């Protein structure tokens, strides 16, 4: 798969930032030249074979490479895993997400896996046990404060790993982990041809069967990384094991929660599953949208709904071949109101965030309307301002004074509702209007159509960026082009009611940034530009691609500025790294040096925050 220049440069700088110059030089060479052997990497990068091998070891340890063995020469050939490389920038977000969901212990385990790369379980256990023994050795802490352990025993570590494996945030290394998707597909194609079609594919029916066999083989390869999860599922899952523990405790046999989980195979090699992490980050982003638009209580309810729905969703974007389902298999996952209510904390006041208006002012039939099927061929940019408010006329006879009287007497409608009904009001609010956070798919059943929802949010993000870049006039012109299609300058001027000079200037401005495009239509066969007609149009996919390239270029600029600042203040930074200064910079450093050090830290935080905001946009445009 081709990678744009800006992304390649960004990934290389991220590798340089985290793992040093040597792995970055090897990585840059593979990005520029494609699949190479050690000999060719050494030739193109001007590094010795030993240096190349050391760099490749670091990259492979952190899952940043694919490799395959050439059948003719017997040499291993390496290529870049650019998706894993870019996901390095999301380390902080992933750790924050794990901390919120699984606590400090889960965060600590994930942080160590992010630092170590692929790790054998026995090695991880040994590392934690050595740390536990060191902290428990009282003689080593006679003059120092004893640190607090996050993971306090092997059983606790095993339990945390089981939780993360069941959530698919950690998966298993297998024989085809380091093969690229293209290599795996070629191998499965050969196997299917050899076993099922030795005489070739003849006819449409055989072609369909071939595609089904290939999809089945690819799914089988993909499921190899879930072997540990399947073994844990055979033991009933975490929730079932906890229920059994409660039963044992009732019968007089108390049992620690950590001791309930089966011991993991110490020989298994594990790593971070970024695909599932991005699913969790998408849910987190959607909850943030709801918090900003509908309130925190509704956002909390939405978060609990997403947790239930995304349990069995392993990736944000499905593969058209592997994830193609038959009509019988296309069952949309959904959750019921009671299932969501079971997960909502009793301390949450569900009356918050719900409008208190008379029931006669609400069209119950419109609010309770069921939508059993997902929307098809929905155009996210169209009819954004339409609403169904004018379809039903309500009686708004109650005055503000009457409503205040009802509230004082405790007669407000929401206060009289049962807790399940209060929850339904939040879900109905989520299901209303644009962008459609929830779909009411059945009686007390709810689901989320992620594909159209994310398309709507991408459209909203693009419109927001166009407005920030080109103003409201620019956004209005783009919306006219989306609605009417390709237009000449005169027709566009007539519809926009703008002066010709202002229109030309604004359209040229948007063409330079990639939001608007032109097409030349010759009047005759000579194709004289002076006699041609030039039509303006808006290509949304091109606008997305242009915006993605600009986002990567901005991230590259941030990393370059950060490196320049490090070189400029390297004397102060080297002083701050000294063991007798670290943690006591303000007391140990001169005022001038400390001021430079504080300024560098502030600028570093600002640059990193800018990169995180850019990553939010990139994730929405291409990952979610």
Secondary structure, 3 states (H helix, E strand, C coil): CCCCHHHHHHHHHHHHHHHCHHHHHHHHHHHHHCCEEHHHHHHHHCCCHHHHHHHHHHHHHCCCEEEEECCCCCCEEEEECHHHHHHHHHHHHHHHHHHHHHHHHHHHHHHHHHHHCCEEHHHHHHHHHHHHHHHHCHHHHCCCCCCCCCCCCHHHHHHHHHHHHHCCCEEECCCCCCCCHHHHHHHHHHHHHHHHCCCCCCCHHHHHHHHHHHHHHHHHHHHHHHHHHHHHHHCCHHHHHHHHHHHHHHCCCCCCHHHHCCCCCCCCEEEECHHHHHHHHHHHHHHHHHHHHHCHHHHHHHHHHHHHHHHHCCCCCCCCCCCCCCCCCCCCCCEEHHHHHHHCCCCCCCCCCCCCCCHHHCCHHHHCCCCCCCCCCCCCCCCCCCCCCCCCCCCCCCCHHHHHHHHHCCCCHHHHCCHHHHHHHHHHHHHCCCCCCCEEEECCEEECCHHHHHHHHHHHHHHHHHHHHHHHHHHHHHHHHHHHCCEEHHHHHHHHCCCHHHHHHHHHHHHHCCCCEEEEECCCCCCCHHHCEEEEECCHHHHHHHHHHHHHHHHHHHHHHHHHHHHHCHHHHHHHCCCCCCCCHHHHCCHHHHHHHHHHHHHHHHHHHHHHHHHHHHHHHHHC
